[in-house]
Amino acid sequence: IRDRVSTQSTGSKFQTRLWDSFKKMRFKTFGDLDAPDWILKEISILSKVSAIKIRLVCAQISTYLEGGNLDYAKLVKDLNILDDISDLKASIAALTYIIKCAAKYDVHHDTLSRELQQLGLPKEHSESLSRVYTKERDQLRDQFQKETLKLEKLESLDWRLDFIVSSSDLKDLNSPSVQFNLKIQTQNGDESKVRSNCFEVSAEKFRVLLYELKKARDLITSLGEDNE
């Protein structure tokens, strides 16, 4: 019994050291960071699925990431070896995350395959995933580029200084105010729209706004000079 306990303890310590070594490694697939803990856990589950099934599932996931539909029933059929529904969902999430990260960081397919093997995924499985990624990488990156957060563009700015002499709503009369009309261009995919945003501020608030904008401009200018 003592020998059995000792063997189990030694194996547990080895797994712990192995786990810690994975966590200290840096992978280009994950942006030169260590692999997330949950990905490490899912690698062992994905190893139970055949390499052919991995390829089919990755192809469906790539289609979905490119804007297509995800056939969840077919995914369940391809991963029918996983009896636990939570394992099935986690496996799909893991493969989706790996493909997205690889495309995001424009990882070479050989690097992707090698790093997945370092994480414990069998060579045949890693190469199956890598082949799908190689075929779909350009389309994935194009789609991600379209979905990238883009700031709205200021098309034009009109302003007018008003001086209120009478009003039924305001108690303080004879006070100046500034009227703004901002035309903002928004981008939704390939479609571009321009909307107007009108608002009014008091003279005091306008002075504060102008002061803060000048500070922001000076800060941006100084950062640009530092980079040069």
Steps between C-alpha positions, in 0.01 A plus 500: 500500500785735585662432161170573324453825690861597427454429127179704486669786685797494260268500196300789643817702560616429144167618355520813713853579379396432140196728541716776648749472213219547247379809685848656485538445124416769247314417180474709184155351448382688809683825431829400666316428823456177690213270405181557704441239768168392352662435161751269667214309657314463170805369312470163671131479409564595135760223485217246534342619175636364172715728285245478216223621731723783620547609139125493430417694815770760432367547146152572638635737762701688234187538287317640801781744582493621140135600539326175415259291705605249762338158460493403866326169431780398264761604756333279759503212251869550422585513870270216602789332681460766770207387713508796737328802344722735700812334352352535153429871540839562658675320213321714241590812697865390523533435126327831423736685732810336352399577140406860585826564684712344225332716235511811719876473554561374144680190623674277246335158465820317595525705819136430583545126453823492702357699792184289517720191523696667778170542684432127470277476194606199286699577185230372265235713672723807498573464131131453417413824677796675341397394148154649544651816643742532207212476252279751681755743648464776242119489508502502880732800517289688245188434705666602827622819333141590413391435858783699656387789720518823305454848640234720348630773273411866548377614159441866588442734793273807495458732795309815582515743789159599633409764754175432683302813581166344598367155581206347682714206615818671621538721804842641408468712188752704305738202506693369196488138387668303225306281258683206342406285204732202446471285190643157580577226251431146618610182328293183508683242291522644148216744565579857607252740661517859625295611799460842664550554871382839629550635851533823693740600778529810714790740456659371822482136391632594158809658656562182699448285187739716297764484776479119521516458122813716483662291774415180310642647177825602670535156660451322166752734337760435770454122471554524125821698551629246753447213254700684236 
